[in-house]
Amino acid sequence: MIRPKPCDELSTLTAIKTAAVYVCEECVKTGATWVHLRTCQTCGKTHCCDSSPNKHATKHFLATQHPVVSSAEPGEQWVWCFVHEQMAGY
């Protein structure tokens, strides 16, 4: 299978920002829960994934247009581009 070339947002990453804390910053403010965490590669904030009730990582993208998140889950090494709906491992 031929894999598509990673989009510019993914192919230009030079370093991966990791979670400073392993909590969804927005869920903590409201007392909500989350399933998995994602770290914004533009600003470094960590938010919950789309499997979580509040989908704060997607809401952060929609509000800021910060295009790429990485998984903040232990053992996972991938990034996701919201703009092109593309994933890449690292």
C-alpha positions as CSV (number, residue, x, y, z in Angstrom):
1,M,0.0,0.0,0.0
2,I,1.3,3.4,-0.9
3,R,1.1,5.9,2.0
4,P,0.3,9.6,1.2
5,K,3.0,12.1,1.8
6,P,2.5,13.8,5.2
7,C,0.9,17.2,5.0
8,D,3.1,20.3,5.6
9,E,1.9,20.7,9.1
10,L,3.2,17.2,10.0
11,S,6.3,17.1,7.8
12,T,7.6,20.4,9.2
13,L,7.5,19.4,12.9
14,T,11.0,19.4,14.3
15,A,10.3,18.5,17.9
16,I,7.3,17.0,19.7
17,K,5.9,18.9,22.7
18,T,4.9,16.6,25.5
19,A,2.3,17.1,28.2
20,A,3.5,19.2,31.1
21,V,0.7,17.7,33.2
22,Y,-1.4,14.6,32.4
23,V,-4.8,16.3,32.8
24,C,-7.2,18.0,30.5
25,E,-6.8,21.6,31.5
26,E,-10.4,22.5,30.5
27,C,-12.0,19.5,32.2
28,V,-10.2,20.3,35.4
29,K,-11.8,23.7,35.4
30,T,-15.3,22.3,35.2
31,G,-14.9,19.0,37.1
32,A,-15.4,16.9,34.0
33,T,-13.7,13.7,33.1
34,W,-11.8,12.6,30.0
35,V,-10.8,9.4,28.2
36,H,-7.4,10.2,26.5
37,L,-5.2,13.3,26.3
38,R,-3.7,15.2,23.3
39,T,-1.0,17.9,23.4
40,C,-1.2,20.9,21.1
41,Q,2.0,21.2,19.1
42,T,1.7,25.0,18.7
43,C,1.1,26.1,22.3
44,G,1.8,22.9,24.4
45,K,-1.6,22.9,26.1
46,T,-3.1,19.5,26.9
47,H,-6.8,18.7,26.2
48,C,-9.1,15.7,26.0
49,C,-9.7,13.7,22.8
50,D,-12.9,13.3,20.8
51,S,-13.8,10.1,22.7
52,S,-14.2,12.3,25.8
53,P,-17.5,14.0,26.5
54,N,-16.2,17.6,26.0
55,K,-13.8,17.1,23.1
56,H,-11.6,19.9,24.3
57,A,-8.7,19.2,21.8
58,T,-11.0,19.7,18.9
59,K,-12.6,22.8,20.5
60,H,-9.1,24.2,21.0
61,F,-8.3,23.7,17.3
62,L,-11.5,25.3,16.2
63,A,-10.9,28.3,18.5
64,T,-7.2,28.8,17.7
65,Q,-6.5,27.1,14.4
66,H,-3.5,25.3,16.0
67,P,-3.4,22.4,13.5
68,V,-1.4,19.6,15.2
69,V,-1.8,17.5,18.4
70,S,0.3,14.6,19.7
71,S,-1.0,11.8,21.8
72,A,-0.2,12.4,25.5
73,E,-0.9,8.8,26.3
74,P,2.0,6.7,27.6
75,G,3.5,4.5,24.9
76,E,1.8,6.3,22.0
77,Q,3.9,8.2,19.5
78,W,1.8,9.8,16.9
79,V,0.6,13.2,15.8
80,W,-2.6,14.3,14.1
81,C,-3.3,17.2,11.8
82,F,-6.8,18.6,12.2
83,V,-6.6,20.5,8.9
84,H,-5.9,17.5,6.7
85,E,-7.2,14.8,9.0
86,Q,-3.9,13.0,8.7
87,M,-1.9,11.0,11.3
88,A,1.8,10.2,11.4
89,G,4.0,8.2,13.8
90,Y,7.2,9.5,15.2
